[in-house]
Amino acid sequence: MTTDEKYMTRALQLAEIGRGNVSPNPMVGCVIVHNDSIIGEGWHRKYGDWHAEVNAVNSVADKSLLTESTAYVTLEPCSHFGKTPPCADLLVKHQLKKVVICNYDPFPLVAGKGIQKLKDAGIEVVTGILEEKGRELNARFFTLVEKKRPYIILKWAETIDGFIAGENFEQVKISNALSHKYSHKWRSEEDAIMVGTNTALYDNPRLNVREWSGRNPIRLIVDKNQRLPQSLHVFDGSVKTITLTDPLDWEVYEQEKIQSIIVEGGAKLIASFIEANCFDEIRVFRSPKQLKKGILAPILPKNISIVSRQFLNEDELIIYKSDK
């Protein structure tokens, strides 16, 4: 591992701390190094709050060292005024010697302008350090900017014989308590959670975060014929809830600044995303239980690869990523 990779690895670790709190902004970390020693660290903590570079600079005890220091930033410093001033201007103001960047920012208001500002000020700029790891970290942000749609995670639990529910939508507990904890953790990390009409009607889920600490995602309920009763838990007013007629209408999500969605069912809704080839991850809990009859689990598409598999007690969790 090179020196640049070592410090960028630390910056990526810091960026990860912001997961679930900074959307629709990307997660960003910043490390400031002087004579091969870290003198400042920061990350983007919350949407609307100071960016990573500001927090890192503020953490430096002796600001006079900055002119002989290198900043390692996971994403190109912003060059425009948003909720906070441009970070590129801050680095120029303190006359840092060098800035090492993981990822170029494709957002139109930045898109190379931050890098150019730094170069115009005489700051040495290095780009592309651990680029793939940075893109993986901010996959949701890059998907929204580049593909003009949210990052889509399809998730379900199935029995060993391939069912996700009993006959006539009978609710059956398939996955175990630890798997449920994982599901609630994931909810806290994404902007929105979606279910179809039958899941909302027959399971009457709350779709909030209960077995983990974190924010509740926006609830997206597909109800094409507006037949769902308002007495359901999803309409209790405790969490922002949006009723949809077309789950593939990206305009709705852009208006709400929804960067990621976890689709929890049912089989018909999940299949519609698979058929449209509009998904980025699939997460499946496979339980040793058997139903022998009921509602079949979605059919996995061919254009996916397994990225991880592990056992959560008796359940197996398999995570797939789209190859496209």
Helices and strands as residue ranges (DSSP letters): H 3-16, E 29-34, E 37-43, H 52-59, G 63-68, E 70-75, H 87-93, E 98-103, H 113-120, E 124-127, H 131-137, H 139-147, E 151-158, E 163-165, G 167-169, H 177-189, E 192-195, H 197-198, I 199-203, E 218-222, G 233-235, E 241-244, H 250-255, E 260-265, H 267-275, E 281-286, E 295-296, E 304-312, E 315-322
